[in-house]
Amino acid sequence: MKISARNAIEGTIKTVHKGATTAHVEIEIATGVIVTASITNESVDALGLAPGKKAHAIIKSSDVMVAVN
């Protein structure tokens, strides 16, 4: 896989929650650390995403915000 994004984190798909048009895919990147992606149901099907499969969370953003209480 070649991609321009520099933040590619490998993990294992824990759950795929399909909605009417959008799915939430939870990828465990470390024990107990989950990254959730919102993608189309069509993409879930095209990529064959399912719990237990390996996947990469690709993070591409021009801004990162930090907040504290």
N, CA, C and O atoms as CSV, one atom per row, in Angstrom:
chain,resi,resn,atom,element,x,y,z
A,1,MET,N,N,0.842,-1.165,0.000
A,1,MET,CA,C,0.000,0.000,0.000
A,1,MET,C,C,0.890,1.231,0.000
A,1,MET,O,O,1.806,1.336,0.815
A,2,LYS,N,N,0.627,2.162,-0.908
A,2,LYS,CA,C,1.323,3.438,-0.924
A,2,LYS,C,C,0.284,4.533,-0.784
A,2,LYS,O,O,-0.741,4.528,-1.466
A,3,ILE,N,N,0.562,5.478,0.114
A,3,ILE,CA,C,-0.379,6.562,0.369
A,3,ILE,C,C,0.409,7.767,0.856
A,3,ILE,O,O,1.454,7.615,1.488
A,4,SER,N,N,-0.085,8.960,0.566
A,4,SER,CA,C,0.642,10.168,0.946
A,4,SER,C,C,0.519,10.504,2.431
A,4,SER,O,O,1.397,11.167,2.983
A,5,ALA,N,N,-0.540,10.064,3.076
A,5,ALA,CA,C,-0.724,10.346,4.505
A,5,ALA,C,C,0.384,9.679,5.310
A,5,ALA,O,O,0.754,8.538,5.034
A,6,ARG,N,N,0.906,10.375,6.285
A,6,ARG,CA,C,2.014,9.845,7.089
A,6,ARG,C,C,1.548,9.160,8.371
A,6,ARG,O,O,2.340,8.494,9.037
A,7,ASN,N,N,0.305,9.312,8.713
A,7,ASN,CA,C,-0.213,8.729,9.948
A,7,ASN,C,C,-1.068,7.504,9.637
A,7,ASN,O,O,-2.296,7.586,9.609
A,8,ALA,N,N,-0.423,6.388,9.409
A,8,ALA,CA,C,-1.103,5.129,9.139
A,8,ALA,C,C,-0.824,4.190,10.300
A,8,ALA,O,O,0.322,3.815,10.548
A,9,ILE,N,N,-1.889,3.812,11.012
A,9,ILE,CA,C,-1.740,2.994,12.208
A,9,ILE,C,C,-2.447,1.664,11.987
A,9,ILE,O,O,-3.650,1.622,11.728
A,10,GLU,N,N,-1.687,0.580,12.094
A,10,GLU,CA,C,-2.260,-0.750,11.880
A,10,GLU,C,C,-3.001,-1.216,13.122
A,10,GLU,O,O,-2.600,-0.927,14.249
A,11,GLY,N,N,-4.088,-1.942,12.897
A,11,GLY,CA,C,-4.850,-2.491,14.008
A,11,GLY,C,C,-5.756,-3.608,13.530
A,11,GLY,O,O,-5.616,-4.123,12.421
A,12,THR,N,N,-6.689,-3.968,14.400
A,12,THR,CA,C,-7.647,-5.032,14.113
A,12,THR,C,C,-9.051,-4.473,14.261
A,12,THR,O,O,-9.348,-3.783,15.236
A,13,ILE,N,N,-9.912,-4.766,13.300
A,13,ILE,CA,C,-11.289,-4.292,13.367
A,13,ILE,C,C,-12.008,-4.999,14.509
A,13,ILE,O,O,-12.033,-6.228,14.579
A,14,LYS,N,N,-12.594,-4.204,15.403
A,14,LYS,CA,C,-13.358,-4.758,16.529
A,14,LYS,C,C,-14.833,-4.855,16.178
A,14,LYS,O,O,-15.450,-5.900,16.384
A,15,THR,N,N,-15.413,-3.766,15.643
A,15,THR,CA,C,-16.824,-3.770,15.292
A,15,THR,C,C,-17.058,-2.935,14.038
A,15,THR,O,O,-16.286,-2.034,13.710
A,16,VAL,N,N,-18.150,-3.265,13.347
A,16,VAL,CA,C,-18.635,-2.470,12.220
A,16,VAL,C,C,-20.115,-2.243,12.463
A,16,VAL,O,O,-20.909,-3.185,12.450
A,17,HIS,N,N,-20.485,-0.979,12.686
A,17,HIS,CA,C,-21.886,-0.628,12.936
A,17,HIS,C,C,-22.421,0.099,11.710
A,17,HIS,O,O,-22.088,1.261,11.478
A,18,LYS,N,N,-23.260,-0.592,10.917
A,18,LYS,CA,C,-23.835,0.031,9.727
A,18,LYS,C,C,-25.103,0.790,10.086
A,18,LYS,O,O,-25.947,0.303,10.838
A,19,GLY,N,N,-25.220,1.995,9.531
A,19,GLY,CA,C,-26.430,2.786,9.657
A,19,GLY,C,C,-27.142,2.799,8.320
A,19,GLY,O,O,-26.930,1.917,7.488
A,20,ALA,N,N,-27.997,3.808,8.110
A,20,ALA,CA,C,-28.750,3.911,6.865
A,20,ALA,C,C,-27.820,4.088,5.669
A,20,ALA,O,O,-28.026,3.465,4.627
A,21,THR,N,N,-26.802,4.929,5.810
A,21,THR,CA,C,-25.851,5.170,4.715
A,21,THR,C,C,-24.400,5.139,5.162
A,21,THR,O,O,-23.499,4.910,4.355
A,22,THR,N,N,-24.175,5.372,6.458
A,22,THR,CA,C,-22.821,5.495,6.994
A,22,THR,C,C,-22.561,4.408,8.025
A,22,THR,O,O,-23.445,4.034,8.796
A,23,ALA,N,N,-21.335,3.911,8.022
A,23,ALA,CA,C,-20.927,2.906,8.997
A,23,ALA,C,C,-19.858,3.490,9.913
A,23,ALA,O,O,-19.080,4.351,9.502
A,24,HIS,N,N,-19.825,3.017,11.154
A,24,HIS,CA,C,-18.763,3.359,12.094
A,24,HIS,C,C,-17.926,2.098,12.279
A,24,HIS,O,O,-18.422,1.060,12.718
A,25,VAL,N,N,-16.654,2.213,11.937
A,25,VAL,CA,C,-15.730,1.089,12.017
A,25,VAL,C,C,-14.763,1.350,13.163
A,25,VAL,O,O,-14.039,2.345,13.156
A,26,GLU,N,N,-14.753,0.462,14.140
A,26,GLU,CA,C,-13.853,0.587,15.285
A,26,GLU,C,C,-12.636,-0.288,15.060
A,26,GLU,O,O,-12.754,-1.498,14.866
A,27,ILE,N,N,-11.445,0.344,15.087
A,27,ILE,CA,C,-10.186,-0.368,14.905
A,27,ILE,C,C,-9.395,-0.273,16.205
A,27,ILE,O,O,-9.108,0.821,16.691
A,28,GLU,N,N,-9.051,-1.422,16.756
A,28,GLU,CA,C,-8.226,-1.442,17.971
A,28,GLU,C,C,-6.774,-1.367,17.535
A,28,GLU,O,O,-6.268,-2.274,16.874
A,29,ILE,N,N,-6.092,-0.263,17.915
A,29,ILE,CA,C,-4.714,-0.053,17.480
A,29,ILE,C,C,-3.707,-0.461,18.548
A,29,ILE,O,O,-2.526,-0.648,18.254
A,30,ALA,N,N,-4.162,-0.597,19.758
A,30,ALA,CA,C,-3.370,-1.111,20.880
A,30,ALA,C,C,-4.385,-1.662,21.872
A,30,ALA,O,O,-5.571,-1.348,21.770
A,31,THR,N,N,-3.958,-2.461,22.811
A,31,THR,CA,C,-4.894,-3.051,23.752
A,31,THR,C,C,-5.735,-1.971,24.419
A,31,THR,O,O,-5.224,-1.143,25.174
A,32,GLY,N,N,-7.031,-1.996,24.129
A,32,GLY,CA,C,-7.956,-1.043,24.725
A,32,GLY,C,C,-7.988,0.327,24.065
A,32,GLY,O,O,-8.740,1.195,24.508
A,33,VAL,N,N,-7.194,0.553,23.017
A,33,VAL,CA,C,-7.175,1.850,22.319
A,33,VAL,C,C,-7.908,1.685,20.993
A,33,VAL,O,O,-7.486,0.925,20.121
A,34,ILE,N,N,-9.023,2.420,20.859
A,34,ILE,CA,C,-9.887,2.293,19.692
A,34,ILE,C,C,-9.881,3.589,18.889
A,34,ILE,O,O,-9.985,4.678,19.453
A,35,VAL,N,N,-9.757,3.464,17.571
A,35,VAL,CA,C,-9.934,4.574,16.646
A,35,VAL,C,C,-11.208,4.257,15.863
A,35,VAL,O,O,-11.365,3.147,15.353
A,36,THR,N,N,-12.113,5.225,15.767
A,36,THR,CA,C,-13.369,5.017,15.044
A,36,THR,C,C,-13.386,5.854,13.777
A,36,THR,O,O,-13.101,7.051,13.808
A,37,ALA,N,N,-13.722,5.217,12.664
A,37,ALA,CA,C,-13.835,5.904,11.376
A,37,ALA,C,C,-15.280,5.848,10.907
A,37,ALA,O,O,-15.952,4.829,11.063
A,38,SER,N,N,-15.752,6.946,10.330
A,38,SER,CA,C,-17.076,6.989,9.713
A,38,SER,C,C,-16.878,6.914,8.208
A,38,SER,O,O,-16.294,7.813,7.604
A,39,ILE,N,N,-17.370,5.834,7.604
A,39,ILE,CA,C,-17.235,5.646,6.162
A,39,ILE,C,C,-18.579,5.168,5.607
A,39,ILE,O,O,-19.479,4.817,6.370
A,40,THR,N,N,-18.709,5.155,4.290
A,40,THR,CA,C,-19.965,4.715,3.698
A,40,THR,C,C,-20.124,3.201,3.830
A,40,THR,O,O,-19.144,2.460,3.901
A,41,ASN,N,N,-21.385,2.761,3.860
A,41,ASN,CA,C,-21.668,1.324,3.863
A,41,ASN,C,C,-21.090,0.668,2.610
A,41,ASN,O,O,-20.631,-0.474,2.653
A,42,GLU,N,N,-21.116,1.400,1.495
A,42,GLU,CA,C,-20.562,0.892,0.243
A,42,GLU,C,C,-19.068,0.594,0.383
A,42,GLU,O,O,-18.581,-0.410,-0.138
A,43,SER,N,N,-18.343,1.467,1.085
A,43,SER,CA,C,-16.910,1.246,1.303
A,43,SER,C,C,-16.665,0.039,2.193
A,43,SER,O,O,-15.726,-0.723,1.963
A,44,VAL,N,N,-17.502,-0.141,3.208
A,44,VAL,CA,C,-17.380,-1.324,4.079
A,44,VAL,C,C,-17.479,-2.586,3.238
A,44,VAL,O,O,-16.673,-3.506,3.374
A,45,ASP,N,N,-18.480,-2.614,2.368
A,45,ASP,CA,C,-18.686,-3.800,1.525
A,45,ASP,C,C,-17.544,-3.984,0.523
A,45,ASP,O,O,-17.056,-5.097,0.333
A,46,ALA,N,N,-17.119,-2.888,-0.119
A,46,ALA,CA,C,-16.059,-2.968,-1.127
A,46,ALA,C,C,-14.738,-3.445,-0.525
A,46,ALA,O,O,-13.988,-4.179,-1.169
A,47,LEU,N,N,-14.456,-3.028,0.709
A,47,LEU,CA,C,-13.206,-3.409,1.368
A,47,LEU,C,C,-13.316,-4.738,2.116
A,47,LEU,O,O,-12.309,-5.273,2.580
A,48,GLY,N,N,-14.530,-5.270,2.233
A,48,GLY,CA,C,-14.731,-6.532,2.941
A,48,GLY,C,C,-14.423,-6.417,4.424
A,48,GLY,O,O,-13.888,-7.352,5.021
A,49,LEU,N,N,-14.758,-5.271,5.028
A,49,LEU,CA,C,-14.433,-5.044,6.440
A,49,LEU,C,C,-15.319,-5.891,7.349
A,49,LEU,O,O,-16.533,-5.978,7.161
A,50,ALA,N,N,-14.682,-6.513,8.339
A,50,ALA,CA,C,-15.391,-7.358,9.289
A,50,ALA,C,C,-14.543,-7.487,10.545
A,50,ALA,O,O,-13.318,-7.379,10.482
A,51,PRO,N,N,-15.187,-7.718,11.689
A,51,PRO,CA,C,-14.430,-7.905,12.931
A,51,PRO,C,C,-13.369,-8.988,12.790
A,51,PRO,O,O,-13.600,-10.038,12.190
A,52,GLY,N,N,-12.201,-8.707,13.359
A,52,GLY,CA,C,-11.095,-9.663,13.339
A,52,GLY,C,C,-10.115,-9.447,12.195
A,52,GLY,O,O,-8.998,-9.963,12.237
A,53,LYS,N,N,-10.516,-8.688,11.168
A,53,LYS,CA,C,-9.620,-8.434,10.041
A,53,LYS,C,C,-8.643,-7.323,10.378
A,53,LYS,O,O,-8.974,-6.405,11.130
A,54,LYS,N,N,-7.450,-7.401,9.830
A,54,LYS,CA,C,-6.452,-6.349,9.979
A,54,LYS,C,C,-6.832,-5.175,9.088
A,54,LYS,O,O,-7.357,-5.363,7.990
A,55,ALA,N,N,-6.567,-3.971,9.561
A,55,ALA,CA,C,-6.847,-2.762,8.785
A,55,ALA,C,C,-5.918,-1.658,9.268
A,55,ALA,O,O,-5.310,-1.764,10.333
A,56,HIS,N,N,-5.817,-0.609,8.482
A,56,HIS,CA,C,-5.030,0.563,8.864
A,56,HIS,C,C,-5.962,1.742,9.071
A,56,HIS,O,O,-6.860,1.975,8.262
A,57,ALA,N,N,-5.759,2.481,10.136
A,57,ALA,CA,C,-6.437,3.757,10.339
A,57,ALA,C,C,-5.520,4.805,9.720
A,57,ALA,O,O,-4.405,5.017,10.195
A,58,ILE,N,N,-5.988,5.459,8.661
A,58,ILE,CA,C,-5.206,6.485,7.979
A,58,ILE,C,C,-5.733,7.835,8.439
A,58,ILE,O,O,-6.904,8.153,8.229
A,59,ILE,N,N,-4.878,8.622,9.061
A,59,ILE,CA,C,-5.289,9.911,9.615
A,59,ILE,C,C,-4.631,11.015,8.812
A,59,ILE,O,O,-3.406,11.145,8.795
A,60,LYS,N,N,-5.460,11.813,8.143
A,60,LYS,CA,C,-4.968,12.924,7.318
A,60,LYS,C,C,-5.745,14.162,7.751
A,60,LYS,O,O,-6.954,14.254,7.536
A,61,SER,N,N,-5.058,15.091,8.349
A,61,SER,CA,C,-5.728,16.287,8.830
A,61,SER,C,C,-4.774,17.456,8.805
A,61,SER,O,O,-3.578,17.303,9.052
A,62,SER,N,N,-5.303,18.615,8.508
A,62,SER,CA,C,-4.462,19.809,8.533
A,62,SER,C,C,-4.440,20.464,9.906
A,62,SER,O,O,-3.597,21.318,10.177
A,63,ASP,N,N,-5.376,20.061,10.782
A,63,ASP,CA,C,-5.447,20.632,12.119
A,63,ASP,C,C,-5.615,19.564,13.168
A,63,ASP,O,O,-6.321,18.579,12.950
A,64,VAL,N,N,-4.980,19.745,14.297
A,64,VAL,CA,C,-5.204,18.907,15.459
A,64,VAL,C,C,-5.538,19.845,16.608
A,64,VAL,O,O,-4.784,20.776,16.891
A,65,MET,N,N,-6.653,19.607,17.265
A,65,MET,CA,C,-7.061,20.473,18.370
A,65,MET,C,C,-6.783,19.768,19.691
A,65,MET,O,O,-6.876,18.544,19.786
A,66,VAL,N,N,-6.445,20.543,20.693
A,66,VAL,CA,C,-6.192,20.023,22.026
A,66,VAL,C,C,-7.071,20.798,22.993
A,66,VAL,O,O,-7.170,22.022,22.907
A,67,ALA,N,N,-7.705,20.088,23.910
A,67,ALA,CA,C,-8.553,20.729,24.912
A,67,ALA,C,C,-8.239,20.160,26.288
A,67,ALA,O,O,-7.831,19.005,26.416
A,68,VAL,N,N,-8.428,20.964,27.294
A,68,VAL,CA,C,-8.272,20.516,28.673
A,68,VAL,C,C,-9.443,21.042,29.485
A,68,VAL,O,O,-10.083,22.023,29.105
A,69,ASN,N,N,-9.714,20.396,30.585
A,69,ASN,CA,C,-10.779,20.862,31.495
A,69,ASN,C,C,-10.207,21.749,32.556
A,69,ASN,O,O,-10.941,22.239,33.413
